[in-house]
Amino acid sequence: MPAEWWQGFFSGLWLDVQRRFRAERTPAEADFIERVLQLRPQAQVLDVPCGEGRLSLELASRGYRLTGVDITPAVLEDARSKAAERNLQITWEQRDMRDLPWEGRFDGAFCFWGSFGYFDDAGNAQFLRAVARAPRPGARFVIDLPNLAEALLPRMREHDWWQVGDTLILEDRRYDHVRGCIAVEWTFVQDGKVEKKPSSMRVYTYREMCRLLEEAGFAQCEAYSSLDGEPFQLGKRVYLVATKRE
């Protein structure tokens, strides 16, 4: 497993999946982000990492001022093209999500689609510190955590498959209890073409995540298990909301 598996993962057939996947959930996810971040009209919002920008585009269409950060040129090019097609003014930044240059600029921030846990412990903490610097005091940050231990482990299956458009995706999962990681061997199949890619995500407990957020500069963790605002439930996806300390 490469130390930085994510550098080559977001390419090839995965890009076809990313462009189509979860599109139907975008309005509901944007509603949830609006609500938990308590956004006011024309609020400045940070989307990190933003991928192809589906949530930035939706929120910008509602009048918010978005900045999207991602390290992958191909998905940022998609984001720029879609923004231009819709005449939406969004700032797109190509950079490592651990390297955010802003201090006290944003009225809220979010990290969605299970995009936390790519790095080792030091790198994950560095990302949270970078995010914590970017919003103004009192602003909120929401992070989507399908790989939280309490969410993932009770329902984890070693083998699974699903389909997006004409692409079949197979996942072979293994929980590494020594490293505290979920390792996945991905197989993508489309029109006879097969691609295999590994990934490795750090798995934290709820208590560990709250401690990391507190050490980064956040407080008042709140956990939800649905976009409707259901409180935390074991075995369900977790959305964790924290407030930047005054």
VENSUL-V492238 format. One record per residue. N is the residue number from 1. SS is DSSP state (H for helix, E for strand, L for the rest). OMEGA is omega in radians with two decimals (none if undefined). D_CENTER is the distance of its C-alpha to the mean C-alpha in Angstrom with 2 decimals. Layout:
# VENSUL-V492238
n:N ss:SS omega:OMEGA d_center:D_CENTER
n:N ss:SS omega:OMEGA d_center:D_CENTER
This chain:
# VENSUL-V492238
n:1 ss:L omega:3.10 d_center:21.54
n:2 ss:L omega:3.13 d_center:20.84
n:3 ss:L omega:-3.13 d_center:19.60
n:4 ss:L omega:-3.07 d_center:16.99
n:5 ss:L omega:-3.04 d_center:16.22
n:6 ss:H omega:-3.11 d_center:13.16
n:7 ss:H omega:-3.14 d_center:15.75
n:8 ss:H omega:-3.03 d_center:17.34
n:9 ss:H omega:-3.00 d_center:14.96
n:10 ss:L omega:-3.10 d_center:13.54
n:11 ss:L omega:3.04 d_center:17.05
n:12 ss:L omega:-3.08 d_center:19.86
n:13 ss:H omega:3.11 d_center:19.47
n:14 ss:H omega:-3.14 d_center:15.73
n:15 ss:H omega:3.08 d_center:15.63
n:16 ss:H omega:3.11 d_center:17.83
n:17 ss:H omega:-3.08 d_center:15.57
n:18 ss:H omega:-3.12 d_center:12.45
n:19 ss:H omega:-3.06 d_center:14.84
n:20 ss:H omega:-2.96 d_center:16.03
n:21 ss:L omega:3.03 d_center:13.58
n:22 ss:L omega:-3.12 d_center:12.52
n:23 ss:H omega:-3.11 d_center:14.57
n:24 ss:H omega:-3.13 d_center:16.72
n:25 ss:H omega:-3.01 d_center:14.09
n:26 ss:H omega:3.14 d_center:13.13
n:27 ss:H omega:-3.13 d_center:16.00
n:28 ss:H omega:3.11 d_center:15.49
n:29 ss:H omega:3.10 d_center:11.83
n:30 ss:H omega:3.07 d_center:13.17
n:31 ss:H omega:-3.12 d_center:16.10
n:32 ss:H omega:3.13 d_center:14.23
n:33 ss:H omega:3.08 d_center:12.35
n:34 ss:H omega:-3.03 d_center:15.84
n:35 ss:H omega:-3.04 d_center:17.53
n:36 ss:H omega:3.07 d_center:15.74
n:37 ss:H omega:3.11 d_center:15.42
n:38 ss:L omega:-3.03 d_center:19.07
n:39 ss:L omega:3.03 d_center:18.96
n:40 ss:L omega:-3.14 d_center:22.39
n:41 ss:L omega:3.11 d_center:23.60
n:42 ss:L omega:3.08 d_center:22.50
n:43 ss:L omega:3.04 d_center:20.07
n:44 ss:E omega:-3.00 d_center:18.17
n:45 ss:E omega:3.13 d_center:14.39
n:46 ss:E omega:3.09 d_center:11.79
n:47 ss:E omega:-3.01 d_center:8.56
n:48 ss:E omega:-0.17 d_center:6.92
n:49 ss:L omega:-2.98 d_center:6.07
n:50 ss:L omega:-3.09 d_center:7.48
n:51 ss:L omega:-3.13 d_center:8.61
n:52 ss:L omega:2.94 d_center:11.76
n:53 ss:L omega:-3.04 d_center:11.24
n:54 ss:H omega:-3.13 d_center:11.82
n:55 ss:H omega:3.04 d_center:10.57
n:56 ss:H omega:3.14 d_center:12.20
n:57 ss:H omega:-3.14 d_center:15.20
n:58 ss:H omega:-3.12 d_center:15.57
n:59 ss:H omega:3.08 d_center:15.45
n:60 ss:H omega:3.12 d_center:17.72
n:61 ss:H omega:3.11 d_center:20.07
n:62 ss:L omega:3.04 d_center:20.48
n:63 ss:L omega:3.11 d_center:21.77
n:64 ss:L omega:-3.13 d_center:19.05
n:65 ss:E omega:-2.98 d_center:18.80
n:66 ss:E omega:2.91 d_center:15.44
n:67 ss:E omega:3.13 d_center:14.43
n:68 ss:E omega:-3.11 d_center:11.69
n:69 ss:E omega:3.03 d_center:11.11
n:70 ss:E omega:-3.10 d_center:10.61
n:71 ss:L omega:-3.00 d_center:13.02
n:72 ss:L omega:-3.09 d_center:13.97
n:73 ss:H omega:-3.05 d_center:17.02
n:74 ss:H omega:-3.12 d_center:17.19
n:75 ss:H omega:3.08 d_center:14.02
n:76 ss:H omega:3.08 d_center:14.97
n:77 ss:H omega:3.04 d_center:18.41
n:78 ss:H omega:-3.10 d_center:17.31
n:79 ss:H omega:-3.14 d_center:15.61
n:80 ss:H omega:-3.13 d_center:18.83
n:81 ss:H omega:-3.13 d_center:21.05
n:82 ss:H omega:3.10 d_center:19.57
n:83 ss:H omega:3.13 d_center:19.75
n:84 ss:H omega:3.12 d_center:23.33
n:85 ss:H omega:-3.08 d_center:24.28
n:86 ss:L omega:3.13 d_center:23.35
n:87 ss:L omega:3.13 d_center:24.81
n:88 ss:L omega:3.14 d_center:21.77
n:89 ss:L omega:-3.13 d_center:21.71
n:90 ss:L omega:3.07 d_center:18.27
n:91 ss:E omega:3.11 d_center:17.91
n:92 ss:E omega:-3.11 d_center:15.99
n:93 ss:E omega:3.02 d_center:15.84
n:94 ss:E omega:3.12 d_center:15.72
n:95 ss:L omega:3.01 d_center:15.10
n:96 ss:L omega:-3.06 d_center:13.58
n:97 ss:L omega:3.01 d_center:10.79
n:98 ss:L omega:-3.07 d_center:13.28
n:99 ss:L omega:-3.14 d_center:15.85
n:100 ss:L omega:-2.96 d_center:15.51
n:101 ss:L omega:-2.95 d_center:19.06
n:102 ss:L omega:3.05 d_center:19.06
n:103 ss:L omega:3.06 d_center:20.77
n:104 ss:L omega:-3.04 d_center:21.07
n:105 ss:L omega:-2.91 d_center:20.21
n:106 ss:E omega:3.10 d_center:17.56
n:107 ss:E omega:3.10 d_center:18.11
n:108 ss:E omega:-3.13 d_center:14.58
n:109 ss:E omega:3.08 d_center:10.99
n:110 ss:E omega:3.11 d_center:7.55
n:111 ss:E omega:-3.00 d_center:3.96
n:112 ss:L omega:3.12 d_center:2.85
n:113 ss:L omega:3.03 d_center:3.98
n:114 ss:L omega:-3.05 d_center:4.48
n:115 ss:L omega:3.08 d_center:3.32
n:116 ss:L omega:3.10 d_center:5.96
n:117 ss:L omega:-3.13 d_center:9.51
n:118 ss:L omega:-2.93 d_center:10.25
n:119 ss:L omega:2.98 d_center:13.28
n:120 ss:L omega:-3.05 d_center:16.40
n:121 ss:H omega:-3.14 d_center:16.94
n:122 ss:H omega:-3.14 d_center:18.17
n:123 ss:H omega:3.10 d_center:15.29
n:124 ss:H omega:3.09 d_center:12.66
n:125 ss:H omega:3.11 d_center:15.13
n:126 ss:H omega:3.09 d_center:15.59
n:127 ss:H omega:-3.12 d_center:12.02
n:128 ss:H omega:3.09 d_center:12.44
n:129 ss:H omega:3.12 d_center:15.89
n:130 ss:H omega:3.10 d_center:14.91
n:131 ss:H omega:-3.10 d_center:12.60
n:132 ss:H omega:3.12 d_center:15.53
n:133 ss:H omega:-2.95 d_center:18.01
n:134 ss:H omega:-3.12 d_center:16.53
n:135 ss:E omega:3.03 d_center:17.19
n:136 ss:E omega:3.06 d_center:20.72
n:137 ss:E omega:-3.12 d_center:22.10
n:138 ss:E omega:3.10 d_center:21.52
n:139 ss:E omega:-3.06 d_center:18.31
n:140 ss:E omega:3.12 d_center:15.39
n:141 ss:E omega:3.08 d_center:11.77
n:142 ss:E omega:-3.07 d_center:9.57
n:143 ss:E omega:-3.11 d_center:6.79
n:144 ss:E omega:-2.97 d_center:5.99
n:145 ss:E omega:3.05 d_center:7.92
n:146 ss:L omega:-3.13 d_center:9.63
n:147 ss:L omega:2.96 d_center:10.89
n:148 ss:L omega:-3.05 d_center:12.67
n:149 ss:H omega:-3.10 d_center:16.30
n:150 ss:H omega:3.10 d_center:17.73
n:151 ss:H omega:-2.98 d_center:15.38
n:152 ss:H omega:-2.92 d_center:15.56
n:153 ss:H omega:3.14 d_center:19.07
n:154 ss:H omega:-3.07 d_center:21.25
n:155 ss:H omega:-3.05 d_center:20.24
n:156 ss:L omega:3.01 d_center:19.54
n:157 ss:L omega:-3.09 d_center:21.63
n:158 ss:L omega:-3.10 d_center:22.66
n:159 ss:E omega:3.13 d_center:22.89
n:160 ss:E omega:3.06 d_center:21.27
n:161 ss:E omega:3.11 d_center:21.25
n:162 ss:E omega:-3.05 d_center:20.05
n:163 ss:E omega:3.04 d_center:20.68
n:164 ss:E omega:-3.07 d_center:19.03
n:165 ss:L omega:3.13 d_center:21.86
n:166 ss:L omega:3.14 d_center:24.23
n:167 ss:E omega:3.06 d_center:21.89
n:168 ss:E omega:-3.12 d_center:22.27
n:169 ss:E omega:3.06 d_center:19.58
n:170 ss:E omega:3.13 d_center:20.86
n:171 ss:E omega:2.97 d_center:19.11
n:172 ss:E omega:-3.00 d_center:21.24
n:173 ss:E omega:3.06 d_center:19.62
n:174 ss:E omega:3.09 d_center:21.17
n:175 ss:E omega:3.11 d_center:20.45
n:176 ss:E omega:-3.06 d_center:21.76
n:177 ss:L omega:3.13 d_center:23.11
n:178 ss:L omega:-3.13 d_center:24.53
n:179 ss:L omega:-3.09 d_center:21.40
n:180 ss:L omega:-3.07 d_center:19.16
n:181 ss:E omega:2.96 d_center:16.92
n:182 ss:E omega:3.14 d_center:16.22
n:183 ss:E omega:-3.11 d_center:17.59
n:184 ss:E omega:2.94 d_center:17.33
n:185 ss:E omega:-3.09 d_center:19.75
n:186 ss:E omega:3.01 d_center:18.56
n:187 ss:E omega:3.12 d_center:21.33
n:188 ss:E omega:-3.12 d_center:21.07
n:189 ss:E omega:3.14 d_center:24.34
n:190 ss:E omega:3.09 d_center:25.34
n:191 ss:L omega:3.11 d_center:28.99
n:192 ss:L omega:3.10 d_center:30.25
n:193 ss:E omega:-3.10 d_center:27.78
n:194 ss:E omega:3.04 d_center:25.94
n:195 ss:E omega:3.09 d_center:23.16
n:196 ss:E omega:-3.13 d_center:22.03
n:197 ss:E omega:3.06 d_center:19.12
n:198 ss:E omega:2.95 d_center:18.10
n:199 ss:E omega:3.10 d_center:14.88
n:200 ss:E omega:-3.10 d_center:14.77
n:201 ss:E omega:3.09 d_center:12.18
n:202 ss:E omega:3.14 d_center:13.49
n:203 ss:L omega:3.10 d_center:14.27
n:204 ss:L omega:2.98 d_center:15.04
n:205 ss:L omega:3.10 d_center:17.13
n:206 ss:H omega:-3.13 d_center:16.68
n:207 ss:H omega:3.11 d_center:19.42
n:208 ss:H omega:3.14 d_center:18.01
n:209 ss:H omega:3.13 d_center:14.68
n:210 ss:H omega:3.11 d_center:16.92
n:211 ss:H omega:3.12 d_center:19.12
n:212 ss:H omega:3.12 d_center:16.53
n:213 ss:H omega:3.13 d_center:15.42
n:214 ss:H omega:3.13 d_center:19.15
n:215 ss:H omega:3.14 d_center:20.09
n:216 ss:H omega:-3.14 d_center:17.64
n:217 ss:L omega:3.12 d_center:19.32
n:218 ss:E omega:3.10 d_center:17.84
n:219 ss:E omega:2.99 d_center:19.83
n:220 ss:E omega:3.10 d_center:20.28
n:221 ss:E omega:3.03 d_center:17.42
n:222 ss:E omega:-3.09 d_center:17.26
n:223 ss:E omega:3.08 d_center:15.76
n:224 ss:E omega:-3.14 d_center:15.54
n:225 ss:L omega:3.03 d_center:15.52
n:226 ss:L omega:3.09 d_center:15.42
n:227 ss:L omega:3.07 d_center:14.75
n:228 ss:L omega:3.09 d_center:18.46
n:229 ss:L omega:3.05 d_center:18.18
n:230 ss:L omega:3.10 d_center:19.72
n:231 ss:E omega:-3.10 d_center:19.99
n:232 ss:L omega:3.04 d_center:18.55
n:233 ss:L omega:3.13 d_center:20.02
n:234 ss:L omega:3.09 d_center:20.31
n:235 ss:L omega:3.11 d_center:18.85
n:236 ss:L omega:3.09 d_center:16.43
n:237 ss:L omega:-3.08 d_center:12.67
n:238 ss:E omega:3.01 d_center:12.00
n:239 ss:E omega:-3.05 d_center:10.54
n:240 ss:E omega:-3.11 d_center:11.70
n:241 ss:E omega:3.11 d_center:13.20
n:242 ss:E omega:-3.10 d_center:15.11
n:243 ss:E omega:3.10 d_center:17.64
n:244 ss:E omega:-3.09 d_center:18.60
n:245 ss:L omega:3.10 d_center:22.11
n:246 ss:L omega:none d_center:25.00
